[in-house]
Amino acid sequence: MEKKLQRNVSLDFLKVLSCISIVILHIFGRKPNVYNSIFYYVATFAIPIFFMVNGFLLIKKERIDYKYILKKIVKIFIIIFSWNIILSIAIFLYKRGIQNPIIETVKNLIQKGTFFQFWFFGSLIIIYCILPILHKILSKNKNIYKIVLLILFFICIMIDVINIILGLNGQKIFTEQIIQTFRLWTWLFYFLLGGYIGKYNVELNVCKNKKVYNFAILLTMVVIVIYQYIIGNFIFKNFHAEYFYDNILIMFYVLLIWSGVYNNQKYFKYESIIEKLNKYIIGIYILHPLIIKGISKFYQYDNFLINIIMLILILSISVIISIVIDEIPKIREIIKM
């Protein structure tokens, strides 16, 4: 029981860490100078970890039917639609403009509109739609699961190689031509990877020795920052971290982060803090782009040191607003998954 509880705390901390890293991506990625790029690329693990945690929690379930999936999808639509109603009311009151919340909800799912970050939910909905069938197939045999994972792994590697070849030839990379919602080969790989770890209780102790692990994670951070900076700026001609999720170096980095958090008992003593922060990660995820956009009218996020202060400020404001929302019955559901 204690081991299970510790793993739940570790999963919560992985979600909190990934949420903070998403805010880092959106702040430090606005002006990609050398110093901002360091923080930006270190946070690359955020989205893959989120998909892994979702897979971890769902795949290990004994049974997944479409009734269960429908509830999850409806919940996602309620969250997105509710925020777009709030936005539509605000636009009408302050700008006398009219915005259709239904249209905006659909746009959000394909990475458009004010709440562009809801593309993540769009990808999850697609995965959820095939999950009952996928779950039934993968649950039959561990080897089948391994084969599916390997196929997805090689597809990711192939896409990454194609991107590099296209970039070297001065062409637009393949991944850039597909919005994040529909990069399902990538998201399915990380989702099922997390699912495999959860279903088969994979310990994933990449480095059991603490000193070796610390050296490995530090070295990997240095390598992936340099690699992404060079490839992004000089080959892809696009610096965004989203174009590196198929890269084997990033996969290794993500597994190192997972291993370091998931198997580390020291987070257990911070259980109450982690649990409280975990309650507000959806709120932070939804609110932070609005706050970043508001601050951008006065500050352009071009100073590395000030960006660190902005990170703390934006996270704090997001948490405070989330706490206020959480105190209001029924309304609190718009920040709950």
Secondary structure, DSSP 8 states (H G I E B T S, - for coil): -HHHHHHHHHHHHHHHHHHHHHHHHHHHTSS--HHHHHHHHHGGGHHHHHHHHHHHHHHTSS---HHHHHHHHHHHHHHHHHHHHHHHHHHHHHH-----HHHHHHHHHTT-STTGGGHHHHHHHHHHHHHHHHHHHHHH-HHHHHHHHHHHHHHHHHHHHHHHHHHHTT---TGGGS-GGG-HHHHHHHHHHHHHHHHTT----S--SHHHHHHHHHHHHHHHHHHHHHHHHHTSS---GGGGTTSHHHHHHHHHHHHHHHT-GGGGGGHHHHHHHHTTHHHHHHHHHHHHHHHTTT--S--HHHHHHHHHHHHHHHHHHHHHHHTSTTGGGGG--
